[in-house]
Amino acid sequence: MPAKTPASLIDHTQNAPTGSGASAHDELGRSFWIGLIVGGAVMAFGLRGALAKFDSFSERFVYTKYLIGFDLLHDLVIAPITFVLCYLLHRVISPRFKAPLTFGLFTSAMIIALAWYPLHHTTQSKGNPTFQPLNYTTAVSTALAVVWALAAIWALVASRPQTKPRRL
């Protein structure tokens, strides 16, 4: 039996790799469609709840305008910059340190994104001192310190020379 070359792995009748389970009628797969339906339902529920808070059409329009604006800001500015920075970092970083660095950067970005408004005290309610009882500056600093300590430990373990186990 001849060895399979990359060209022989392609089923040219359906433009799909052989054994991939994809057919000419279903290129995206069942998981994609399930995810699209569930995700669409969750987004519709959230949007309906957000728009129900506004009484007038003008308030809903302003909210929708901001929602679309922030979506475009993310898609056209933040995501491409993130992609380029990650691409450049992964070209420079040793393969052993890629996973700990990715973990540290991604987790730090999520912590800062979730704590952005509390850090800037824009969520405080006047007349209700218990609305924001936490000191978010120290909480975020502590969370970031824990994340980078875990990433550093991971990197140290990954940088140890590989030793063969001894036989007894």
C-alpha positions as a printed Julia matrix, in Angstrom:
168×3 Matrix{Float64}:
   0.0    0.0    0.0
   1.55   3.34  -1.01
   2.18   6.0    1.62
  -0.43   8.74   1.77
   0.86  12.06   0.61
  -0.87  15.34   1.53
  -2.39  15.46  -1.96
  -3.81  11.96  -1.61
  -5.55  12.91   1.66
  -7.87  15.32  -0.14
 -11.16  14.05  -1.48
 -11.34  16.2   -4.61
 -14.96  15.29  -5.32
 -16.21  17.14  -2.22
 -13.32  19.53  -1.46
 -13.01  18.1    2.06
 -10.27  16.09   3.74
 -11.1   12.39   3.76
 -12.42  11.11   7.04
 -13.39  14.57   8.27
 -17.08  13.77   8.38
 -17.87  16.83   6.28
 -20.1   16.46   3.28
 -20.94  18.8    0.45
 -24.23  19.68   2.19
 -22.93  20.11   5.75
 -19.55  21.82   5.75
 -19.92  23.56   9.14
 -21.02  20.61  11.24
 -23.61  20.01  13.91
 -21.62  21.71  16.72
 -21.53  24.99  14.81
 -25.3   25.07  14.31
 -26.04  24.1   17.92
 -23.65  26.79  19.15
 -25.19  29.36  16.8
 -28.72  28.61  17.98
 -27.86  28.57  21.71
 -25.6   31.62  21.45
 -28.17  33.54  19.42
 -30.86  32.76  21.99
 -28.64  33.92  24.87
 -27.75  37.16  23.04
 -31.4   37.84  22.14
 -32.45  37.3   25.77
 -29.74  39.7   27.01
 -30.55  42.36  24.42
 -34.27  42.11  25.19
 -33.54  42.53  28.92
 -31.24  45.5   28.31
 -33.69  47.27  25.99
 -36.59  46.67  28.4
 -34.88  48.93  30.94
 -35.36  51.96  28.7
 -38.7   53.7   28.42
 -38.34  55.76  25.27
 -37.19  54.94  21.78
 -34.44  57.59  21.95
 -32.86  55.9   25.0
 -32.98  52.52  23.25
 -31.46  54.05  20.13
 -28.57  55.58  22.11
 -27.95  52.22  23.84
 -28.01  50.39  20.5
 -25.64  52.94  19.0
 -23.15  52.43  21.83
 -23.5   48.65  21.6
 -22.72  48.67  17.87
 -19.91  51.2   18.38
 -18.2   49.12  21.04
 -18.59  46.0   18.93
 -16.91  47.74  15.98
 -14.19  49.14  18.26
 -13.44  45.62  19.45
 -13.55  43.99  16.01
 -11.63  46.67  14.1
  -9.13  47.92  16.71
  -8.72  45.82  19.85
  -8.81  42.33  18.3
  -6.32  43.09  15.47
  -3.89  44.78  17.88
  -4.17  41.78  20.23
  -3.6   39.37  17.36
  -0.48  41.21  16.15
   0.99  41.47  19.66
   0.37  37.79  20.38
   1.84  36.82  17.0
   5.0   38.85  17.67
   5.34  37.53  21.23
   4.97  33.93  20.1
   7.67  34.4   17.48
  10.11  35.62  20.15
   9.19  33.42  23.13
  10.62  29.93  23.59
   8.05  27.16  23.02
   8.38  26.11  26.68
   7.12  29.51  27.86
   4.29  30.03  25.37
   1.58  28.35  27.45
   2.42  30.11  30.77
   2.71  33.47  29.04
  -0.57  32.99  27.17
  -2.26  31.97  30.43
  -0.92  35.04  32.24
  -1.79  37.53  29.52
  -5.28  36.16  28.81
  -6.24  35.84  32.47
  -4.89  39.32  33.25
  -6.9   40.8   30.39
 -10.08  39.11  31.64
  -9.52  40.32  35.23
  -8.93  43.89  34.09
 -11.89  43.83  31.69
 -14.24  42.6   34.41
 -12.94  45.09  36.98
 -12.69  48.11  34.65
 -15.76  50.0   35.87
 -15.32  49.27  39.58
 -11.68  50.37  39.33
 -12.79  53.72  37.92
 -15.59  54.05  40.49
 -18.17  54.62  37.76
 -20.55  52.07  39.3
 -21.04  53.84  42.61
 -24.58  54.68  43.52
 -25.1   57.99  45.32
 -26.87  57.56  48.62
 -26.01  53.84  48.9
 -22.57  53.36  50.51
 -22.86  49.55  50.44
 -23.28  49.39  46.66
 -19.54  49.03  46.11
 -18.08  47.88  49.44
 -14.95  46.22  48.06
 -11.6   47.87  47.5
 -11.18  46.85  43.88
  -7.66  48.25  43.61
  -6.26  45.78  46.12
  -8.53  42.95  44.93
  -7.4   43.3   41.31
  -3.76  43.7   42.34
  -3.99  40.53  44.44
  -5.68  38.58  41.64
  -3.03  39.69  39.12
  -0.23  38.78  41.57
  -1.71  35.28  42.0
  -2.1   34.82  38.23
   1.49  35.85  37.48
   2.84  33.79  40.39
   1.11  30.74  38.92
   2.45  31.6   35.46
   5.98  31.99  36.88
   5.78  28.63  38.68
   4.5   27.03  35.48
   7.37  28.59  33.51
   9.94  27.42  36.07
   8.6   23.88  35.95
   8.57  23.99  32.15
  12.17  25.26  32.0
  13.6   22.46  34.13
  15.71  20.05  32.14
  13.91  16.88  31.25
  15.33  13.94  33.14
  14.7   10.31  32.44
  13.1    8.41  35.28
  15.48   6.07  37.07
  14.75   2.38  37.11
  15.02   0.59  40.39
